[in-house]
Amino acid sequence: MHPTQKKITTHTIRTKKAMGEKITMLTAYDFSFARLLDQAGIDILLVGDSAANTMAGYETTIPITLDQMIYHGQCVVRAVNRALVVIDLPFGSYQRSCEQALDSAVRVMKETGGHAVKLEGGEEMATTIRKIVHAGIPVMGHLGLTPQSIYQFGSYATRAKQTAEAEQIKRDVKALEEAGCFAIVLEKIPALLAKELTEMVGVPLIGIGAGKYCDGQVLVMHDMLGMQTDFSPRFIRRYANLQENIQQAVAQYCKDVREGGFPDESESY
């Protein structure tokens, strides 16, 4: 880390909202990419349970285990000098009881060296969040479309479009703020609702498919870098086309090897 670069902390994130500075966040799951993202100046790296999709090929985030999340967290933490590392608590590791949730959070913090955990849910999770925070572990919340509940929702449609659900998410945001969350992810909700929520609370709200008014934005790294293009919801902006670049590079490598063009004399001992 450059001497002039300060390490990002939960205090930094809260201060950014107070100062009107936007927060940047991307997912990361391994050492190599985490190092690149950290060096590029990202504020927060989320070791997301989306690793179940991007790294393991599952259809949903449900199958990934706590042990697997800890492994990915360890890989990312070893790469990072500046960014705040937040690690998802996976499905089944915190829903049973406050005690189970605290045990899982403690394992994540002790075994990865990460800086915070993230979990999904609203008012019903407030007591659990409060218990984890009181133990000294920072918690990031997650509202709106919560992928761990996808079978309950039945689809990936935009959440909180109806009045009743919009009012509930307002209560949820307040409950999570009061429980001690240092930040909350808002996923796939109407932009104007996200704007109202952002102005309503002091805790930073980080959007994904929630419009431009949030205090920050998060995307899955693989989507943003164009490493997989079969998933194309409107909220994704592709800043690169690595899928095409990688396939072209590998095809050229195969051609060179098969035709005897690699290695040449300068690449041999």
JOFEN-V930760 format. One record per pair of residues at least 4 apart in sequence whose C-alpha atoms are under 8 Angstrom apart, sorted by the first residue. I is the first residue (numbers start at 0). J is the second residue. D is the distance in whole Angstrom. If there is no record, write none. Layout:
BEGIN
i->I j->J d->D
i->I j->J d->D
END
This chain:
BEGIN
i->0 j->4 d->6
i->0 j->80 d->6
i->0 j->81 d->7
i->4 j->81 d->7
i->5 j->81 d->7
i->6 j->80 d->7
i->6 j->81 d->4
i->6 j->82 d->6
i->6 j->83 d->8
i->7 j->11 d->6
i->7 j->12 d->7
i->7 j->42 d->6
i->7 j->43 d->8
i->7 j->81 d->6
i->7 j->82 d->5
i->7 j->83 d->5
i->8 j->12 d->6
i->8 j->82 d->8
i->8 j->83 d->6
i->9 j->13 d->6
i->9 j->83 d->8
i->9 j->137 d->8
i->9 j->181 d->6
i->10 j->14 d->6
i->11 j->15 d->6
i->12 j->16 d->7
i->12 j->22 d->7
i->12 j->181 d->8
i->12 j->182 d->8
i->12 j->203 d->7
i->13 j->17 d->7
i->13 j->181 d->7
i->13 j->182 d->8
i->13 j->202 d->7
i->13 j->203 d->6
i->14 j->18 d->6
i->15 j->19 d->6
i->15 j->20 d->5
i->15 j->21 d->7
i->15 j->22 d->7
i->16 j->20 d->6
i->16 j->21 d->7
i->16 j->22 d->8
i->16 j->201 d->8
i->16 j->202 d->8
i->16 j->203 d->6
i->16 j->214 d->6
i->17 j->201 d->8
i->19 j->214 d->8
i->20 j->214 d->7
i->21 j->214 d->5
i->21 j->215 d->5
i->21 j->216 d->8
i->22 j->42 d->6
i->22 j->43 d->8
i->22 j->205 d->7
i->22 j->214 d->6
i->22 j->215 d->4
i->22 j->216 d->6
i->23 j->41 d->6
i->23 j->42 d->5
i->23 j->43 d->6
i->23 j->215 d->6
i->23 j->216 d->6
i->23 j->217 d->7
i->24 j->41 d->6
i->24 j->42 d->6
i->24 j->43 d->5
i->24 j->44 d->6
i->24 j->45 d->7
i->24 j->215 d->7
i->24 j->216 d->6
i->24 j->217 d->5
i->24 j->218 d->7
i->25 j->41 d->7
i->25 j->43 d->7
i->25 j->44 d->5
i->25 j->45 d->6
i->25 j->217 d->5
i->25 j->218 d->5
i->25 j->219 d->6
i->25 j->220 d->6
i->26 j->44 d->5
i->26 j->45 d->4
i->26 j->46 d->6
i->26 j->47 d->6
i->26 j->217 d->8
i->26 j->218 d->7
i->26 j->219 d->5
i->26 j->220 d->5
i->27 j->32 d->7
i->27 j->33 d->6
i->27 j->44 d->6
i->27 j->45 d->6
i->27 j->46 d->5
i->27 j->47 d->7
i->27 j->75 d->7
i->27 j->219 d->8
i->27 j->220 d->7
i->28 j->32 d->8
i->28 j->33 d->7
i->28 j->46 d->6
i->28 j->47 d->7
i->28 j->50 d->7
i->28 j->54 d->8
i->28 j->71 d->5
i->28 j->72 d->7
i->28 j->74 d->7
i->28 j->75 d->6
i->29 j->33 d->6
i->29 j->71 d->6
i->29 j->72 d->8
i->29 j->74 d->5
i->29 j->75 d->5
i->30 j->34 d->6
i->30 j->74 d->5
i->30 j->75 d->5
i->30 j->76 d->8
i->30 j->77 d->7
i->30 j->78 d->5
i->31 j->35 d->7
i->31 j->78 d->7
i->32 j->36 d->6
i->33 j->37 d->6
i->33 j->44 d->8
i->33 j->75 d->6
i->33 j->78 d->6
i->33 j->79 d->7
i->34 j->38 d->6
i->34 j->75 d->8
i->34 j->78 d->5
i->34 j->79 d->6
i->35 j->39 d->6
i->36 j->40 d->7
i->36 j->41 d->6
i->37 j->41 d->6
i->37 j->42 d->8
i->37 j->44 d->8
i->37 j->78 d->8
i->37 j->79 d->6
i->37 j->80 d->7
i->37 j->81 d->6
i->37 j->82 d->6
i->38 j->81 d->8
i->40 j->81 d->8
i->40 j->82 d->8
i->41 j->82 d->6
i->42 j->81 d->8
i->42 j->82 d->5
i->42 j->83 d->6
i->43 j->82 d->5
i->43 j->83 d->5
i->43 j->84 d->6
i->43 j->85 d->7
i->44 j->82 d->6
i->44 j->83 d->6
i->44 j->84 d->5
i->44 j->85 d->6
i->45 j->84 d->6
i->45 j->85 d->5
i->45 j->86 d->6
i->45 j->87 d->7
i->46 j->50 d->8
i->46 j->68 d->8
i->46 j->71 d->7
i->46 j->72 d->6
i->46 j->75 d->7
i->46 j->84 d->7
i->46 j->85 d->6
i->46 j->86 d->5
i->46 j->87 d->6
i->47 j->86 d->6
i->47 j->87 d->5
i->48 j->60 d->6
i->48 j->63 d->7
i->48 j->68 d->7
i->48 j->87 d->6
i->48 j->88 d->8
i->48 j->89 d->6
i->49 j->53 d->6
i->49 j->59 d->8
i->49 j->60 d->6
i->49 j->219 d->8
i->50 j->54 d->5
i->50 j->55 d->7
i->50 j->60 d->8
i->50 j->63 d->8
i->51 j->55 d->5
i->51 j->56 d->6
i->51 j->57 d->5
i->51 j->58 d->8
i->51 j->59 d->7
i->51 j->60 d->5
i->51 j->61 d->8
i->51 j->62 d->7
i->51 j->63 d->5
i->52 j->56 d->5
i->52 j->57 d->5
i->52 j->58 d->6
i->52 j->59 d->6
i->52 j->60 d->6
i->53 j->57 d->8
i->53 j->221 d->7
i->57 j->62 d->7
i->59 j->146 d->7
i->59 j->147 d->8
i->59 j->149 d->8
i->60 j->89 d->8
i->60 j->90 d->8
i->60 j->146 d->7
i->60 j->147 d->6
i->61 j->89 d->7
i->61 j->90 d->6
i->61 j->147 d->6
i->62 j->90 d->8
i->63 j->67 d->6
i->63 j->68 d->7
i->63 j->89 d->7
i->63 j->90 d->8
i->64 j->68 d->6
i->64 j->89 d->6
i->64 j->90 d->8
i->64 j->92 d->8
i->65 j->69 d->6
i->65 j->88 d->7
i->65 j->89 d->6
i->65 j->92 d->7
i->65 j->103 d->8
i->66 j->70 d->6
i->67 j->71 d->6
i->68 j->72 d->6
i->68 j->86 d->7
i->68 j->87 d->7
i->68 j->88 d->8
i->68 j->89 d->7
i->69 j->73 d->6
i->69 j->107 d->6
i->69 j->110 d->7
i->69 j->111 d->6
i->70 j->74 d->6
i->70 j->111 d->8
i->71 j->75 d->6
i->72 j->76 d->6
i->72 j->86 d->6
i->72 j->107 d->8
i->72 j->111 d->6
i->72 j->113 d->7
i->73 j->77 d->6
i->73 j->110 d->7
i->73 j->111 d->4
i->73 j->112 d->7
i->73 j->113 d->8
i->74 j->78 d->7
i->75 j->79 d->7
i->75 j->84 d->8
i->76 j->84 d->7
i->76 j->111 d->7
i->76 j->112 d->6
i->76 j->113 d->6
i->83 j->114 d->6
i->84 j->113 d->5
i->84 j->114 d->5
i->84 j->115 d->7
i->85 j->113 d->6
i->85 j->114 d->6
i->85 j->115 d->5
i->85 j->116 d->5
i->85 j->117 d->7
i->85 j->139 d->8
i->86 j->107 d->8
i->86 j->113 d->7
i->86 j->114 d->8
i->86 j->115 d->6
i->86 j->116 d->5
i->86 j->117 d->6
i->87 j->116 d->6
i->87 j->117 d->5
i->87 j->118 d->6
i->88 j->92 d->6
i->88 j->93 d->7
i->88 j->103 d->7
i->88 j->104 d->7
i->88 j->116 d->6
i->88 j->117 d->6
i->88 j->118 d->6
i->89 j->93 d->8
i->89 j->118 d->8
i->89 j->147 d->8
i->90 j->94 d->8
i->90 j->147 d->6
i->91 j->95 d->7
i->92 j->99 d->7
i->92 j->100 d->6
i->92 j->103 d->6
i->93 j->97 d->7
i->93 j->99 d->5
i->93 j->100 d->4
i->93 j->101 d->8
i->93 j->103 d->7
i->94 j->99 d->8
i->94 j->100 d->7
i->95 j->99 d->6
i->95 j->100 d->8
i->96 j->100 d->6
i->96 j->127 d->8
i->97 j->101 d->6
i->97 j->126 d->7
i->97 j->127 d->5
i->97 j->130 d->7
i->98 j->102 d->6
i->99 j->103 d->6
i->100 j->104 d->6
i->100 j->127 d->7
i->100 j->131 d->7
i->101 j->105 d->6
i->101 j->127 d->8
i->101 j->130 d->7
i->101 j->131 d->5
i->102 j->106 d->6
i->103 j->107 d->6
i->104 j->108 d->6
i->104 j->116 d->7
i->104 j->131 d->7
i->104 j->136 d->8
i->105 j->109 d->6
i->105 j->136 d->8
i->106 j->110 d->6
i->107 j->111 d->6
i->107 j->112 d->8
i->107 j->113 d->7
i->107 j->116 d->8
i->108 j->112 d->5
i->108 j->113 d->5
i->108 j->114 d->7
i->108 j->115 d->7
i->108 j->116 d->8
i->108 j->136 d->8
i->109 j->113 d->8
i->114 j->136 d->8
i->114 j->137 d->7
i->115 j->136 d->6
i->115 j->137 d->5
i->115 j->138 d->6
i->115 j->139 d->7
i->116 j->136 d->7
i->116 j->137 d->6
i->116 j->138 d->5
i->116 j->139 d->6
i->117 j->138 d->6
i->117 j->139 d->5
i->117 j->140 d->6
i->117 j->141 d->7
i->118 j->138 d->8
i->118 j->139 d->7
i->118 j->140 d->6
i->118 j->141 d->6
i->119 j->124 d->8
i->119 j->140 d->6
i->119 j->141 d->5
i->119 j->142 d->6
i->119 j->145 d->6
i->119 j->147 d->8
i->120 j->124 d->6
i->120 j->140 d->7
i->120 j->141 d->6
i->120 j->142 d->6
i->120 j->145 d->7
i->121 j->125 d->7
i->121 j->141 d->8
i->121 j->142 d->7
i->121 j->168 d->7
i->121 j->170 d->8
i->121 j->171 d->4
i->121 j->172 d->7
i->121 j->174 d->7
i->121 j->175 d->7
i->122 j->170 d->7
i->122 j->171 d->5
i->122 j->174 d->6
i->122 j->175 d->7
i->124 j->128 d->6
i->124 j->175 d->8
i->125 j->129 d->6
i->125 j->174 d->6
i->125 j->175 d->6
i->125 j->178 d->5
i->126 j->130 d->6
i->126 j->178 d->7
i->127 j->131 d->6
i->128 j->132 d->6
i->128 j->138 d->7
i->128 j->175 d->8
i->128 j->178 d->6
i->128 j->179 d->7
i->128 j->180 d->7
i->129 j->133 d->6
i->129 j->178 d->5
i->129 j->179 d->6
i->130 j->134 d->6
i->131 j->135 d->7
i->131 j->136 d->6
i->131 j->137 d->8
i->131 j->138 d->7
i->132 j->136 d->5
i->132 j->137 d->6
i->132 j->138 d->7
i->132 j->178 d->8
i->132 j->179 d->6
i->132 j->180 d->8
i->137 j->180 d->7
i->137 j->181 d->7
i->138 j->179 d->7
i->138 j->180 d->5
i->138 j->181 d->6
i->138 j->182 d->7
i->139 j->180 d->5
i->139 j->181 d->6
i->139 j->182 d->5
i->139 j->183 d->5
i->139 j->184 d->7
i->140 j->175 d->7
i->140 j->180 d->6
i->140 j->182 d->6
i->140 j->183 d->4
i->140 j->184 d->6
i->141 j->145 d->7
i->141 j->183 d->5
i->141 j->184 d->5
i->141 j->185 d->6
i->141 j->186 d->7
i->142 j->168 d->7
i->142 j->171 d->8
i->142 j->172 d->8
i->142 j->183 d->7
i->142 j->184 d->6
i->142 j->185 d->5
i->142 j->186 d->6
i->143 j->158 d->6
i->143 j->159 d->7
i->143 j->168 d->7
i->143 j->185 d->6
i->143 j->186 d->5
i->143 j->187 d->6
i->143 j->188 d->6
i->144 j->155 d->7
i->144 j->156 d->8
i->144 j->157 d->7
i->144 j->158 d->6
i->144 j->185 d->8
i->144 j->186 d->5
i->144 j->187 d->6
i->144 j->188 d->7
i->145 j->149 d->7
i->145 j->186 d->7
i->148 j->152 d->6
i->149 j->153 d->6
i->149 j->154 d->6
i->149 j->155 d->7
i->150 j->154 d->7
i->156 j->187 d->8
i->157 j->187 d->5
i->157 j->188 d->5
i->157 j->189 d->7
i->158 j->164 d->8
i->158 j->187 d->6
i->158 j->188 d->5
i->158 j->189 d->8
i->159 j->163 d->8
i->159 j->164 d->5
i->159 j->165 d->5
i->159 j->168 d->7
i->159 j->188 d->6
i->159 j->189 d->7
i->160 j->164 d->7
i->160 j->165 d->7
i->160 j->188 d->7
i->160 j->189 d->7
i->161 j->165 d->6
i->162 j->166 d->6
i->163 j->167 d->6
i->164 j->168 d->6
i->165 j->169 d->6
i->165 j->192 d->7
i->166 j->170 d->7
i->167 j->171 d->6
i->168 j->172 d->6
i->169 j->173 d->6
i->169 j->196 d->7
i->170 j->174 d->6
i->171 j->175 d->6
i->172 j->176 d->6
i->172 j->183 d->8
i->172 j->196 d->7
i->172 j->200 d->8
i->173 j->177 d->6
i->173 j->200 d->7
i->174 j->178 d->6
i->175 j->179 d->6
i->175 j->180 d->6
i->175 j->183 d->8
i->176 j->180 d->5
i->176 j->181 d->8
i->176 j->200 d->7
i->176 j->201 d->8
i->176 j->202 d->6
i->180 j->202 d->7
i->181 j->202 d->6
i->181 j->203 d->7
i->182 j->202 d->6
i->182 j->203 d->5
i->182 j->204 d->6
i->182 j->205 d->7
i->183 j->202 d->7
i->183 j->203 d->6
i->183 j->204 d->5
i->183 j->205 d->6
i->184 j->204 d->6
i->184 j->205 d->5
i->184 j->206 d->6
i->184 j->207 d->7
i->185 j->193 d->7
i->185 j->204 d->7
i->185 j->205 d->6
i->185 j->206 d->5
i->185 j->207 d->6
i->185 j->208 d->8
i->185 j->209 d->6
i->186 j->206 d->6
i->186 j->207 d->5
i->186 j->208 d->6
i->186 j->209 d->6
i->187 j->206 d->8
i->187 j->207 d->6
i->187 j->208 d->4
i->187 j->209 d->5
i->188 j->192 d->7
i->188 j->193 d->7
i->188 j->208 d->7
i->188 j->209 d->5
i->189 j->193 d->6
i->189 j->209 d->6
i->189 j->210 d->7
i->190 j->194 d->6
i->190 j->209 d->5
i->190 j->210 d->4
i->190 j->211 d->7
i->190 j->212 d->7
i->191 j->195 d->6
i->191 j->210 d->8
i->191 j->212 d->8
i->192 j->196 d->6
i->193 j->197 d->6
i->193 j->209 d->6
i->193 j->210 d->7
i->193 j->212 d->7
i->193 j->213 d->6
i->194 j->198 d->6
i->194 j->212 d->5
i->194 j->213 d->6
i->195 j->199 d->6
i->196 j->200 d->6
i->197 j->201 d->8
i->197 j->203 d->7
i->197 j->204 d->6
i->197 j->212 d->7
i->197 j->213 d->6
i->197 j->214 d->7
i->203 j->213 d->8
i->203 j->214 d->6
i->203 j->215 d->8
i->204 j->213 d->6
i->204 j->214 d->5
i->204 j->215 d->7
i->205 j->213 d->6
i->205 j->214 d->6
i->205 j->215 d->4
i->205 j->216 d->5
i->205 j->217 d->7
i->206 j->210 d->7
i->206 j->211 d->8
i->206 j->213 d->6
i->206 j->214 d->8
i->206 j->215 d->6
i->206 j->216 d->5
i->206 j->217 d->6
i->207 j->216 d->6
i->207 j->217 d->5
i->207 j->218 d->6
i->207 j->234 d->7
i->208 j->233 d->8
i->208 j->234 d->5
i->208 j->235 d->8
i->209 j->213 d->7
i->218 j->222 d->7
i->218 j->223 d->6
i->218 j->235 d->7
i->219 j->223 d->6
i->220 j->224 d->6
i->221 j->225 d->6
i->221 j->226 d->5
i->221 j->227 d->6
i->222 j->226 d->6
i->222 j->227 d->6
i->222 j->228 d->7
i->222 j->230 d->8
i->222 j->235 d->7
i->222 j->236 d->8
i->222 j->237 d->7
i->223 j->235 d->7
i->223 j->236 d->6
i->223 j->237 d->5
i->223 j->238 d->6
i->223 j->239 d->7
i->224 j->237 d->6
i->224 j->238 d->6
i->224 j->239 d->5
i->224 j->240 d->6
i->224 j->241 d->6
i->225 j->237 d->6
i->225 j->238 d->7
i->225 j->239 d->5
i->225 j->240 d->4
i->225 j->241 d->5
i->225 j->242 d->6
i->226 j->240 d->7
i->226 j->241 d->5
i->226 j->242 d->4
i->227 j->242 d->6
i->228 j->242 d->8
i->231 j->235 d->7
i->240 j->244 d->6
i->241 j->245 d->6
i->242 j->246 d->6
i->243 j->247 d->6
i->244 j->248 d->6
i->245 j->249 d->6
i->246 j->250 d->6
i->247 j->251 d->6
i->248 j->252 d->6
i->249 j->253 d->6
i->250 j->254 d->6
i->251 j->255 d->6
i->252 j->256 d->6
i->252 j->261 d->8
i->253 j->257 d->6
i->254 j->258 d->6
i->255 j->259 d->6
i->255 j->260 d->5
i->255 j->261 d->5
i->256 j->260 d->6
i->256 j->261 d->5
i->256 j->262 d->7
i->262 j->266 d->5
i->262 j->267 d->7
i->263 j->267 d->7
i->264 j->268 d->8
END
